[in-house]
Amino acid sequence: MSFDLRGHGESDKPHGTYQVAAYAADIAYIIEQLGLGKAVAVGHSLGGITVLQLAAAHPDCTAASAMVDPAPFVFPPALRAAIEAMLAAIEAGDQEPRSQFIKNMFLPTSDQRLVETVLEGMLAAPAYVAANATEEPSISTLALLRQRAKSPPSTWLQHRPYVEGQNVAVEYRWAEGRYDRLPAFAADLVDRKVGVIVTAGGPLPARAAKNATSTIPVVFLIGADPVATGFVASLARPGGNLTGVSMQLNELMPKRLELLSELDPQSEVIALLVKPNNAASAQRMIGESERAPATKGLHLQILKAGTENEIAAAFASLLQLHASALLVSPDAFFSSRRDQLVALAARYRVRAIFDEREFVELLDSPASDGRRATSRGGWV
């Protein structure tokens, strides 16, 4: 079934609110009144962000969402300026800028009959509908929950149309490698009723957020399989309130081992550094590494470190183990100890491979105490 949003087409056009949250509430009301249960919502342009809002605010009404060329929730500066100029012209009684604004949504090759049909329908909406519908939503609160150490707040919102303190507020929670802090952080964010929780630094922050709420949207960035970890039911139909990006870091472990063995074909022992506190993730990485073709004929020595002292001890043991290279597993704790890991790798002159370029960049920074690897080929 399809219907016109309030203020559009043949729907009523009363004075009032014409914003995405209201549109989504209208759809939820219709779904409930018709007894449709959970529906698959499909939207184009303004309808695209409306069905996204429907899924976030009314999950009991949504089985799945499909967005086609969705409009932005927050307008980039250039688009905002164009909209403001159009609204000023509408208030002055000039409809031409509005007409031109609509025509610019199409390509020169677009079917002109379609253009005229859409133009006629959109121009039929009263001026107050257009003015209200283009107002950006009031400031909302996002939360960033990370395992790692504090980083500049601007980095994760950079190049996006959000400006902290203007159209979005951000609650930051940094576990700094202490996993036991994550559940309390997640519970606190839920109590603060944030609009969405973004997690980064592995599956543990996502797990803490998942355990804390089943209604607030959670967007994760992980290196594990989201289905295997239980975050989503399937890639095609995630279900629940979690979505995000998986970088499949575990599956890259064999490739990293292959690179290390190619750098030194005479290697007989390669060490793998894992954090024992993150047992499930560590075991998966060990399994992926041991199954790598590159390990045939090699001895893979597992080293475990969960503190700075244990990291130092692990590097010191490389000499006794005759390990020619070190593979550092992706883990928030190791990321928070980049300086130490890079300095020790340079001190012991061991080839090492990491999951992030920031480790290598430290070689050129003051934090590395001027230490340089004799061969850049040993760093990836």
Secondary structure, 3 states (H helix, E strand, C coil): CCCCCCCCCCCCCCCCCCCHHHHHHHHHHHHHHHCCCCEEEEEECHHHHHHHHHHHHCHHHEEEEEEECCCCCCCCHHHHHHHHHHHHHHHCCCCHHHHHHHHCCCCCCCCHHHHHHHHHHHHCCCHHHHHHHCCCCCCEEEEEEECCCCCCHHHHCCCCCCCECCCEEEEEEECCCCHHHHHHHHHHHHHCCCCEEEEECCHHHHHHHHHHCCCCCEEEEECCCCCCCCCCCCCCCCCCCEEEEECCHHHHHHHHHHHHHHHCCCCCEEEEEECCCCHHHHHHHHHHHHCCHHHCCCEEEEEECCCHHHHHHHHHHHHHHCCCEEEECCCHHHHCCHHHHHHHHHHCCCEEECCCHHHHHHHHCHHHCCCCCCCHHHEC
